[in-house]
Amino acid sequence: MMVAYLAIALLILVTTYSAVGSFRQEAEGAVPSWFFPNSPKRLVRLIIGFTTLVLVIAAVAWIKLNVSNSHTRSAPRAFHFLIPDGYTGWVRIEFEIAGAPPLPTQSGRTLIKIPPSGTLKTSSTEQYGPANDDYASYSNDAVRPLADSGPQKRVWGKITGELQGPTGKRTYEEFFVGSEQQFKDQALPPRPR
């Protein structure tokens, strides 16, 4: 993306130089140089001036449009994972499964309530981009935060992937819930079904 902005900046610089060079008043008896060659005729100066104005306006509009679009595209996804209390093992969420229920939202966050089996299938699509996820364990009477960082960390090895099978393309997300030693003992997730 940065290369596009640099290309536009170079284009603006060259076009502006052309405009300045063409409108420069030549001093009497001045010797032309490579930086400021002989002044062109009036019609050429008008064409260069108009082209410069159009290009600068178009470049500014394009940059504003891309900057505003990049803010909406890079809004972090917000998943709220609810994991059964006491669950240890790999969690798998399979997206875009025909006939499966969509994921609900709660307070602007997508709610992902994992069943005791550890696998959830949904018709919702995977959300890519920066993540603002949080994790909690649930039981019949309480929901408690689950540490995904620090010394009490319980969430490990997050994987996002895509499989091609007889039913078509499937996207999924997996992570391990448990202690660090449990994660090391089961470092590979089970093979997809």
N, C-alpha and C positions, 0 to 999 in steps of 0.2 A: 504494500500500500504506500510505503514511503517513496518508492521509486516513481509512482504516479505523481505525487506531489512535487518531487524534484523536477520531473519533466515539465510540469506546468509552470513551475517557478522559472525554469530556463527559457521556456517559450515566452513568458511575460517579459523577462529580461531582454531577450533578443528583439522582441517586437517593440518594446519601449525604446531600446537603443535606435532601432530603425526610424521610429517616429522622431526622436530627438535629433538624430543626424539629419533627417530630411527637413526639419523646420529651423535648423541652425542658420543664422544669418552669417554669411561669409564676409569676413573683413576684406576690404579692398587690398588687392595685391597679395592675399594669403595664398600660401602654397598648399594644395590638397595633400592630405596624409591618409594612411590606411585607416586611421580611427575616424576621421571626418573627411570623406571624399567630397568631390564637387557636389554642390546642392542640385537635387533633381528639379524638374519643372513643377509648376504649380499643381497640375492634375495628379502627378505621382504623389506629391505631398498630401493631397486631400485623400487619395486612396489609402495611403499608409496610415494616416491619422484615423480614418474611419475604421479600418481593419484593427488597429490597436485598441480602439475603444470597444469594439465588438468582442474581441478576444479577452480583454480584461474583464468585461461584464460577464461573459460566459464562464471564465475561469473562477471568478468569485462565486457565481451561482452554483457551479458544479461542486466546489469545495464546501459551500454551506450545505448543500443537499447531502453530500456524502458524510459530512460530520454529523448531521442530525440523524441520518439513517444508521450510522455506526453506533450511536448511543442506544437506539431502540434494539439493534441486533445484539449488542453485547450486554443487555440486561441479564444479570445472573439468574440462572434457574433456581428455584426454591423448592426442593423436595423436603418433606417432613416424613422421615422413616419411622414407623412404629413397629418394633420387633417384640415378639412374645417374651415375657419375663422369663429369664433363665435359659433362653435359647443360646446354643453354641453351635457354630458351623457356618457353612456357606449359605448366603442369601442370594436368591436369583429373581430378578424382575424381567419378564419377557414382555416386550412391547409389540404392538400392532398384531395382536392375535384376534382373528375374526371371531365374533360371538362372545368375547370376554368383555366384562364391564369396563367402562372408562374409569380413570382415576378421579376421585373427587378433589375439590379444592376447599381449603379452610383458611380463612384469614389471609388470602392472597398466596398461600403456599399449596403445592400439590401434595396431597396426603397419600402415602403409600403404607398401608397396613399389611404387614407380612403375616400370612397364616402360620400355624405351628409347623407345617411341612417345610417352610423356608423358601417356597417358590410361589411367586405371584404372577399371574398372567393377566394382561390388560390390553384393551383395544387402543389405548392412548399411544401417542407417538413419543419416542425418546426425545428429551430436550437436551441439546448440546450447548456448550459454552461454559463460561465461568459458573461455578457451582456455589450456592449459598445453602447447602444442605444441613439439616440437623437430624439427630438420631435420639430416639427414646425407646424405653422398654415399656410394655403395657401388660397389665393383668386385669382381672375383673374389677378391681377397686382403685387402681392408681396408674398414672403415667409418670415415669421418672426419666430424666435426661440420661443419655448414654454417652460416655466420653469418647470422642473421636480423635483426641490428641492428648498429650501430656502423659504423666506416669500411670494414670488410670485408664488409658486408651483401651477401647473394646472393639473398634472398627478398623479392619486391616485389608490391604490388598484390593482396592477398588478397581474393577475392570469394566470397561464398556466395549461391546463387540457386536459383530453381525455374523449371522450364519445363513447359508443358503441350503434349503432342504426341499423335500417333496411338496411341502405346503407353501413354499416361496421363501422370501427373505424374512428373517427375524432379527430384530435388534434386542440386545439384552444388557443388563447391568448386574454385576456380581460384586459382593464383598464378603469378608469373613467377620463374624462376631465371636469374640472370645478373648482370651489372654494372648499375649505375644507368643508364649510357648506353644499354646494350642494352635495358633496360626502357623508357626514354623513346622509343627508336626503334620499339618494338613495344608501345606502351602499351595497345592494345586486343587482347583475347584473340580467337582465331579463332572464327568463328560456330559455334554448336553444330550437331552433325550429327543 
